Amino acid sequence: MSLQPNVWTKYSSNGNNCVEVMLTDDEVLVRNSHRPGAGTLSFTHAEWDSHTQGHKLGVFDLPVDPT
């Protein structure tokens, strides 16, 4: 799925924890879909690209429990 310019797109991993993401000309905005008025994070396109590349490489994966 690709981000559409100037449209909030909702993502959910388990149905309860949802975020919305919007692509603008200058940045990528992220907010909590359950509390959209609580604030918005903003990232430059370069920052967002770096984050998504790290995600694809598993940089943000939680460690596996060795037990």
BAMILO-545124 format. One record per atom (N, C-alpha, C): x, y, z; residue in one letter; atom name. Coordinates in steps of 0.02 Angstrom, whole numbers, plus 50000, padded with zeros to 5 digits. Layout:
residues N
<pt><X>X</X><Y>Y</Y><Z>Z</Z><res>A</res><atom>CA</atom></pt>
...
end
This chain:
residues 67
<pt><X>50042</X><Y>49941</Y><Z>50000</Z><res>M</res><atom>N</atom></pt>
<pt><X>50000</X><Y>50000</Y><Z>50000</Z><res>M</res><atom>CA</atom></pt>
<pt><X>50044</X><Y>50062</Y><Z>50000</Z><res>M</res><atom>C</atom></pt>
<pt><X>50028</X><Y>50109</Y><Z>49960</Z><res>S</res><atom>N</atom></pt>
<pt><X>50065</X><Y>50172</Y><Z>49955</Z><res>S</res><atom>CA</atom></pt>
<pt><X>50026</X><Y>50228</Y><Z>49988</Z><res>S</res><atom>C</atom></pt>
<pt><X>50062</X><Y>50276</Y><Z>50015</Z><res>L</res><atom>N</atom></pt>
<pt><X>50029</X><Y>50335</Y><Z>50043</Z><res>L</res><atom>CA</atom></pt>
<pt><X>50003</X><Y>50379</Y><Z>49987</Z><res>L</res><atom>C</atom></pt>
<pt><X>49943</X><Y>50403</Y><Z>49996</Z><res>Q</res><atom>N</atom></pt>
<pt><X>49913</X><Y>50450</Y><Z>49949</Z><res>Q</res><atom>CA</atom></pt>
<pt><X>49924</X><Y>50521</Y><Z>49975</Z><res>Q</res><atom>C</atom></pt>
<pt><X>49944</X><Y>50567</Y><Z>49933</Z><res>P</res><atom>N</atom></pt>
<pt><X>49956</X><Y>50636</Y><Z>49956</Z><res>P</res><atom>CA</atom></pt>
<pt><X>49895</X><Y>50667</Y><Z>49989</Z><res>P</res><atom>C</atom></pt>
<pt><X>49908</X><Y>50698</Y><Z>50047</Z><res>N</res><atom>N</atom></pt>
<pt><X>49858</X><Y>50738</Y><Z>50084</Z><res>N</res><atom>CA</atom></pt>
<pt><X>49795</X><Y>50699</Y><Z>50105</Z><res>N</res><atom>C</atom></pt>
<pt><X>49803</X><Y>50634</Y><Z>50118</Z><res>V</res><atom>N</atom></pt>
<pt><X>49748</X><Y>50592</Y><Z>50142</Z><res>V</res><atom>CA</atom></pt>
<pt><X>49774</X><Y>50552</Y><Z>50201</Z><res>V</res><atom>C</atom></pt>
<pt><X>49738</X><Y>50553</Y><Z>50257</Z><res>W</res><atom>N</atom></pt>
<pt><X>49758</X><Y>50512</Y><Z>50314</Z><res>W</res><atom>CA</atom></pt>
<pt><X>49744</X><Y>50439</Y><Z>50297</Z><res>W</res><atom>C</atom></pt>
<pt><X>49795</X><Y>50397</Y><Z>50307</Z><res>T</res><atom>N</atom></pt>
<pt><X>49790</X><Y>50325</Y><Z>50295</Z><res>T</res><atom>CA</atom></pt>
<pt><X>49799</X><Y>50289</Y><Z>50361</Z><res>T</res><atom>C</atom></pt>
<pt><X>49752</X><Y>50245</Y><Z>50379</Z><res>K</res><atom>N</atom></pt>
<pt><X>49754</X><Y>50211</Y><Z>50444</Z><res>K</res><atom>CA</atom></pt>
<pt><X>49789</X><Y>50144</Y><Z>50437</Z><res>K</res><atom>C</atom></pt>
<pt><X>49833</X><Y>50130</Y><Z>50486</Z><res>Y</res><atom>N</atom></pt>
<pt><X>49868</X><Y>50066</Y><Z>50489</Z><res>Y</res><atom>CA</atom></pt>
<pt><X>49856</X><Y>50036</Y><Z>50557</Z><res>Y</res><atom>C</atom></pt>
<pt><X>49844</X><Y>49971</Y><Z>50559</Z><res>S</res><atom>N</atom></pt>
<pt><X>49832</X><Y>49936</Y><Z>50622</Z><res>S</res><atom>CA</atom></pt>
<pt><X>49866</X><Y>49868</Y><Z>50619</Z><res>S</res><atom>C</atom></pt>
<pt><X>49901</X><Y>49851</Y><Z>50674</Z><res>S</res><atom>N</atom></pt>
<pt><X>49934</X><Y>49786</Y><Z>50676</Z><res>S</res><atom>CA</atom></pt>
<pt><X>49889</X><Y>49733</Y><Z>50706</Z><res>S</res><atom>C</atom></pt>
<pt><X>49845</X><Y>49752</Y><Z>50752</Z><res>N</res><atom>N</atom></pt>
<pt><X>49801</X><Y>49702</Y><Z>50784</Z><res>N</res><atom>CA</atom></pt>
<pt><X>49730</X><Y>49727</Y><Z>50794</Z><res>N</res><atom>C</atom></pt>
<pt><X>49712</X><Y>49782</Y><Z>50763</Z><res>G</res><atom>N</atom></pt>
<pt><X>49645</X><Y>49808</Y><Z>50769</Z><res>G</res><atom>CA</atom></pt>
<pt><X>49636</X><Y>49858</Y><Z>50825</Z><res>G</res><atom>C</atom></pt>
<pt><X>49681</X><Y>49859</Y><Z>50874</Z><res>N</res><atom>N</atom></pt>
<pt><X>49673</X><Y>49904</Y><Z>50931</Z><res>N</res><atom>CA</atom></pt>
<pt><X>49721</X><Y>49963</Y><Z>50928</Z><res>N</res><atom>C</atom></pt>
<pt><X>49783</X><Y>49951</Y><Z>50910</Z><res>N</res><atom>N</atom></pt>
<pt><X>49834</X><Y>50003</Y><Z>50907</Z><res>N</res><atom>CA</atom></pt>
<pt><X>49839</X><Y>50029</Y><Z>50836</Z><res>N</res><atom>C</atom></pt>
<pt><X>49808</X><Y>50087</Y><Z>50825</Z><res>C</res><atom>N</atom></pt>
<pt><X>49806</X><Y>50114</Y><Z>50757</Z><res>C</res><atom>CA</atom></pt>
<pt><X>49842</X><Y>50181</Y><Z>50753</Z><res>C</res><atom>C</atom></pt>
<pt><X>49876</X><Y>50190</Y><Z>50699</Z><res>V</res><atom>N</atom></pt>
<pt><X>49906</X><Y>50254</Y><Z>50683</Z><res>V</res><atom>CA</atom></pt>
<pt><X>49881</X><Y>50275</Y><Z>50614</Z><res>V</res><atom>C</atom></pt>
<pt><X>49882</X><Y>50340</Y><Z>50603</Z><res>E</res><atom>N</atom></pt>
<pt><X>49865</X><Y>50367</Y><Z>50538</Z><res>E</res><atom>CA</atom></pt>
<pt><X>49926</X><Y>50405</Y><Z>50512</Z><res>E</res><atom>C</atom></pt>
<pt><X>49937</X><Y>50399</Y><Z>50447</Z><res>V</res><atom>N</atom></pt>
<pt><X>49995</X><Y>50430</Y><Z>50415</Z><res>V</res><atom>CA</atom></pt>
<pt><X>49971</X><Y>50470</Y><Z>50355</Z><res>V</res><atom>C</atom></pt>
<pt><X>50000</X><Y>50531</Y><Z>50347</Z><res>M</res><atom>N</atom></pt>
<pt><X>49983</X><Y>50572</Y><Z>50290</Z><res>M</res><atom>CA</atom></pt>
<pt><X>50046</X><Y>50599</Y><Z>50257</Z><res>M</res><atom>C</atom></pt>
<pt><X>50050</X><Y>50592</Y><Z>50192</Z><res>L</res><atom>N</atom></pt>
<pt><X>50104</X><Y>50619</Y><Z>50152</Z><res>L</res><atom>CA</atom></pt>
<pt><X>50085</X><Y>50689</Y><Z>50129</Z><res>L</res><atom>C</atom></pt>
<pt><X>50129</X><Y>50738</Y><Z>50141</Z><res>T</res><atom>N</atom></pt>
<pt><X>50118</X><Y>50805</Y><Z>50114</Z><res>T</res><atom>CA</atom></pt>
<pt><X>50177</X><Y>50821</Y><Z>50067</Z><res>T</res><atom>C</atom></pt>
<pt><X>50176</X><Y>50880</Y><Z>50038</Z><res>D</res><atom>N</atom></pt>
<pt><X>50230</X><Y>50900</Y><Z>49993</Z><res>D</res><atom>CA</atom></pt>
<pt><X>50298</X><Y>50902</Y><Z>50028</Z><res>D</res><atom>C</atom></pt>
<pt><X>50298</X><Y>50919</Y><Z>50093</Z><res>D</res><atom>N</atom></pt>
<pt><X>50361</X><Y>50930</Y><Z>50129</Z><res>D</res><atom>CA</atom></pt>
<pt><X>50377</X><Y>50879</Y><Z>50183</Z><res>D</res><atom>C</atom></pt>
<pt><X>50325</X><Y>50843</Y><Z>50206</Z><res>E</res><atom>N</atom></pt>
<pt><X>50337</X><Y>50799</Y><Z>50264</Z><res>E</res><atom>CA</atom></pt>
<pt><X>50287</X><Y>50741</Y><Z>50266</Z><res>E</res><atom>C</atom></pt>
<pt><X>50300</X><Y>50697</Y><Z>50314</Z><res>V</res><atom>N</atom></pt>
<pt><X>50254</X><Y>50642</Y><Z>50329</Z><res>V</res><atom>CA</atom></pt>
<pt><X>50229</X><Y>50653</Y><Z>50400</Z><res>V</res><atom>C</atom></pt>
<pt><X>50163</X><Y>50653</Y><Z>50408</Z><res>L</res><atom>N</atom></pt>
<pt><X>50132</X><Y>50664</Y><Z>50472</Z><res>L</res><atom>CA</atom></pt>
<pt><X>50105</X><Y>50598</Y><Z>50500</Z><res>L</res><atom>C</atom></pt>
<pt><X>50111</X><Y>50590</Y><Z>50567</Z><res>V</res><atom>N</atom></pt>
<pt><X>50088</X><Y>50529</Y><Z>50600</Z><res>V</res><atom>CA</atom></pt>
<pt><X>50048</X><Y>50550</Y><Z>50662</Z><res>V</res><atom>C</atom></pt>
<pt><X>49991</X><Y>50516</Y><Z>50673</Z><res>R</res><atom>N</atom></pt>
<pt><X>49950</X><Y>50530</Y><Z>50732</Z><res>R</res><atom>CA</atom></pt>
<pt><X>49916</X><Y>50467</Y><Z>50756</Z><res>R</res><atom>C</atom></pt>
<pt><X>49892</X><Y>50468</Y><Z>50817</Z><res>N</res><atom>N</atom></pt>
<pt><X>49854</X><Y>50413</Y><Z>50847</Z><res>N</res><atom>CA</atom></pt>
<pt><X>49783</X><Y>50418</Y><Z>50819</Z><res>N</res><atom>C</atom></pt>
<pt><X>49759</X><Y>50366</Y><Z>50787</Z><res>S</res><atom>N</atom></pt>
<pt><X>49693</X><Y>50369</Y><Z>50756</Z><res>S</res><atom>CA</atom></pt>
<pt><X>49637</X><Y>50373</Y><Z>50808</Z><res>S</res><atom>C</atom></pt>
<pt><X>49650</X><Y>50348</Y><Z>50869</Z><res>H</res><atom>N</atom></pt>
<pt><X>49599</X><Y>50351</Y><Z>50922</Z><res>H</res><atom>CA</atom></pt>
<pt><X>49596</X><Y>50420</Y><Z>50955</Z><res>H</res><atom>C</atom></pt>
<pt><X>49650</X><Y>50459</Y><Z>50949</Z><res>R</res><atom>N</atom></pt>
<pt><X>49654</X><Y>50525</Y><Z>50979</Z><res>R</res><atom>CA</atom></pt>
<pt><X>49687</X><Y>50574</Y><Z>50930</Z><res>R</res><atom>C</atom></pt>
<pt><X>49656</X><Y>50587</Y><Z>50874</Z><res>P</res><atom>N</atom></pt>
<pt><X>49688</X><Y>50628</Y><Z>50822</Z><res>P</res><atom>CA</atom></pt>
<pt><X>49703</X><Y>50700</Y><Z>50845</Z><res>P</res><atom>C</atom></pt>
<pt><X>49667</X><Y>50724</Y><Z>50894</Z><res>G</res><atom>N</atom></pt>
<pt><X>49679</X><Y>50792</Y><Z>50918</Z><res>G</res><atom>CA</atom></pt>
<pt><X>49734</X><Y>50797</Y><Z>50969</Z><res>G</res><atom>C</atom></pt>
<pt><X>49762</X><Y>50741</Y><Z>50989</Z><res>A</res><atom>N</atom></pt>
<pt><X>49813</X><Y>50740</Y><Z>51042</Z><res>A</res><atom>CA</atom></pt>
<pt><X>49882</X><Y>50763</Y><Z>51018</Z><res>A</res><atom>C</atom></pt>
<pt><X>49891</X><Y>50769</Y><Z>50954</Z><res>G</res><atom>N</atom></pt>
<pt><X>49955</X><Y>50792</Y><Z>50928</Z><res>G</res><atom>CA</atom></pt>
<pt><X>49976</X><Y>50751</Y><Z>50867</Z><res>G</res><atom>C</atom></pt>
<pt><X>50022</X><Y>50780</Y><Z>50830</Z><res>T</res><atom>N</atom></pt>
<pt><X>50046</X><Y>50749</Y><Z>50768</Z><res>T</res><atom>CA</atom></pt>
<pt><X>50122</X><Y>50752</Y><Z>50767</Z><res>T</res><atom>C</atom></pt>
<pt><X>50153</X><Y>50697</Y><Z>50748</Z><res>L</res><atom>N</atom></pt>
<pt><X>50225</X><Y>50696</Y><Z>50737</Z><res>L</res><atom>CA</atom></pt>
<pt><X>50237</X><Y>50711</Y><Z>50664</Z><res>L</res><atom>C</atom></pt>
<pt><X>50291</X><Y>50747</Y><Z>50650</Z><res>S</res><atom>N</atom></pt>
<pt><X>50307</X><Y>50761</Y><Z>50580</Z><res>S</res><atom>CA</atom></pt>
<pt><X>50379</X><Y>50741</Y><Z>50565</Z><res>S</res><atom>C</atom></pt>
<pt><X>50389</X><Y>50715</Y><Z>50506</Z><res>F</res><atom>N</atom></pt>
<pt><X>50454</X><Y>50692</Y><Z>50483</Z><res>F</res><atom>CA</atom></pt>
<pt><X>50467</X><Y>50718</Y><Z>50413</Z><res>F</res><atom>C</atom></pt>
<pt><X>50529</X><Y>50735</Y><Z>50398</Z><res>T</res><atom>N</atom></pt>
<pt><X>50546</X><Y>50752</Y><Z>50329</Z><res>T</res><atom>CA</atom></pt>
<pt><X>50541</X><Y>50688</Y><Z>50287</Z><res>T</res><atom>C</atom></pt>
<pt><X>50539</X><Y>50696</Y><Z>50222</Z><res>H</res><atom>N</atom></pt>
<pt><X>50537</X><Y>50637</Y><Z>50179</Z><res>H</res><atom>CA</atom></pt>
<pt><X>50600</X><Y>50595</Y><Z>50189</Z><res>H</res><atom>C</atom></pt>
<pt><X>50658</X><Y>50627</Y><Z>50198</Z><res>A</res><atom>N</atom></pt>
<pt><X>50720</X><Y>50590</Y><Z>50209</Z><res>A</res><atom>CA</atom></pt>
<pt><X>50718</X><Y>50551</Y><Z>50275</Z><res>A</res><atom>C</atom></pt>
<pt><X>50691</X><Y>50582</Y><Z>50327</Z><res>E</res><atom>N</atom></pt>
<pt><X>50685</X><Y>50546</Y><Z>50391</Z><res>E</res><atom>CA</atom></pt>
<pt><X>50638</X><Y>50487</Y><Z>50385</Z><res>E</res><atom>C</atom></pt>
<pt><X>50582</X><Y>50496</Y><Z>50351</Z><res>W</res><atom>N</atom></pt>
<pt><X>50534</X><Y>50441</Y><Z>50342</Z><res>W</res><atom>CA</atom></pt>
<pt><X>50564</X><Y>50385</Y><Z>50301</Z><res>W</res><atom>C</atom></pt>
<pt><X>50601</X><Y>50402</Y><Z>50249</Z><res>D</res><atom>N</atom></pt>
<pt><X>50633</X><Y>50352</Y><Z>50207</Z><res>D</res><atom>CA</atom></pt>
<pt><X>50684</X><Y>50312</Y><Z>50248</Z><res>D</res><atom>C</atom></pt>
<pt><X>50723</X><Y>50347</Y><Z>50289</Z><res>S</res><atom>N</atom></pt>
<pt><X>50772</X><Y>50313</Y><Z>50332</Z><res>S</res><atom>CA</atom></pt>
<pt><X>50737</X><Y>50266</Y><Z>50380</Z><res>S</res><atom>C</atom></pt>
<pt><X>50681</X><Y>50288</Y><Z>50409</Z><res>H</res><atom>N</atom></pt>
<pt><X>50643</X><Y>50245</Y><Z>50455</Z><res>H</res><atom>CA</atom></pt>
<pt><X>50616</X><Y>50183</Y><Z>50420</Z><res>H</res><atom>C</atom></pt>
<pt><X>50586</X><Y>50193</Y><Z>50362</Z><res>T</res><atom>N</atom></pt>
<pt><X>50557</X><Y>50135</Y><Z>50327</Z><res>T</res><atom>CA</atom></pt>
<pt><X>50611</X><Y>50086</Y><Z>50304</Z><res>T</res><atom>C</atom></pt>
<pt><X>50669</X><Y>50112</Y><Z>50284</Z><res>Q</res><atom>N</atom></pt>
<pt><X>50724</X><Y>50067</Y><Z>50266</Z><res>Q</res><atom>CA</atom></pt>
<pt><X>50748</X><Y>50027</Y><Z>50326</Z><res>Q</res><atom>C</atom></pt>
<pt><X>50753</X><Y>50060</Y><Z>50384</Z><res>G</res><atom>N</atom></pt>
<pt><X>50772</X><Y>50026</Y><Z>50446</Z><res>G</res><atom>CA</atom></pt>
<pt><X>50721</X><Y>49973</Y><Z>50465</Z><res>G</res><atom>C</atom></pt>
<pt><X>50658</X><Y>49988</Y><Z>50455</Z><res>H</res><atom>N</atom></pt>
<pt><X>50605</X><Y>49940</Y><Z>50470</Z><res>H</res><atom>CA</atom></pt>
<pt><X>50612</X><Y>49878</Y><Z>50426</Z><res>H</res><atom>C</atom></pt>
<pt><X>50624</X><Y>49888</Y><Z>50362</Z><res>K</res><atom>N</atom></pt>
<pt><X>50632</X><Y>49833</Y><Z>50315</Z><res>K</res><atom>CA</atom></pt>
<pt><X>50692</X><Y>49789</Y><Z>50333</Z><res>K</res><atom>C</atom></pt>
<pt><X>50743</X><Y>49819</Y><Z>50363</Z><res>L</res><atom>N</atom></pt>
<pt><X>50803</X><Y>49782</Y><Z>50382</Z><res>L</res><atom>CA</atom></pt>
<pt><X>50797</X><Y>49750</Y><Z>50451</Z><res>L</res><atom>C</atom></pt>
<pt><X>50742</X><Y>49763</Y><Z>50486</Z><res>G</res><atom>N</atom></pt>
<pt><X>50732</X><Y>49733</Y><Z>50552</Z><res>G</res><atom>CA</atom></pt>
<pt><X>50765</X><Y>49771</Y><Z>50609</Z><res>G</res><atom>C</atom></pt>
<pt><X>50786</X><Y>49832</Y><Z>50597</Z><res>V</res><atom>N</atom></pt>
<pt><X>50821</X><Y>49872</Y><Z>50648</Z><res>V</res><atom>CA</atom></pt>
<pt><X>50778</X><Y>49882</Y><Z>50710</Z><res>V</res><atom>C</atom></pt>
<pt><X>50712</X><Y>49885</Y><Z>50703</Z><res>F</res><atom>N</atom></pt>
<pt><X>50668</X><Y>49901</Y><Z>50758</Z><res>F</res><atom>CA</atom></pt>
<pt><X>50634</X><Y>49839</Y><Z>50788</Z><res>F</res><atom>C</atom></pt>
<pt><X>50653</X><Y>49779</Y><Z>50766</Z><res>D</res><atom>N</atom></pt>
<pt><X>50624</X><Y>49718</Y><Z>50792</Z><res>D</res><atom>CA</atom></pt>
<pt><X>50642</X><Y>49709</Y><Z>50866</Z><res>D</res><atom>C</atom></pt>
<pt><X>50595</X><Y>49686</Y><Z>50905</Z><res>L</res><atom>N</atom></pt>
<pt><X>50608</X><Y>49672</Y><Z>50975</Z><res>L</res><atom>CA</atom></pt>
<pt><X>50653</X><Y>49610</Y><Z>50979</Z><res>L</res><atom>C</atom></pt>
<pt><X>50696</X><Y>49607</Y><Z>51031</Z><res>P</res><atom>N</atom></pt>
<pt><X>50740</X><Y>49549</Y><Z>51037</Z><res>P</res><atom>CA</atom></pt>
<pt><X>50699</X><Y>49486</Y><Z>51052</Z><res>P</res><atom>C</atom></pt>
<pt><X>50724</X><Y>49430</Y><Z>51028</Z><res>V</res><atom>N</atom></pt>
<pt><X>50692</X><Y>49366</Y><Z>51038</Z><res>V</res><atom>CA</atom></pt>
<pt><X>50709</X><Y>49343</Y><Z>51109</Z><res>V</res><atom>C</atom></pt>
<pt><X>50658</X><Y>49320</Y><Z>51146</Z><res>D</res><atom>N</atom></pt>
<pt><X>50669</X><Y>49295</Y><Z>51214</Z><res>D</res><atom>CA</atom></pt>
<pt><X>50706</X><Y>49228</Y><Z>51210</Z><res>D</res><atom>C</atom></pt>
<pt><X>50766</X><Y>49224</Y><Z>51240</Z><res>P</res><atom>N</atom></pt>
<pt><X>50807</X><Y>49163</Y><Z>51234</Z><res>P</res><atom>CA</atom></pt>
<pt><X>50782</X><Y>49105</Y><Z>51276</Z><res>P</res><atom>C</atom></pt>
<pt><X>50731</X><Y>49115</Y><Z>51318</Z><res>T</res><atom>N</atom></pt>
<pt><X>50708</X><Y>49060</Y><Z>51362</Z><res>T</res><atom>CA</atom></pt>
<pt><X>50659</X><Y>49015</Y><Z>51329</Z><res>T</res><atom>C</atom></pt>
end
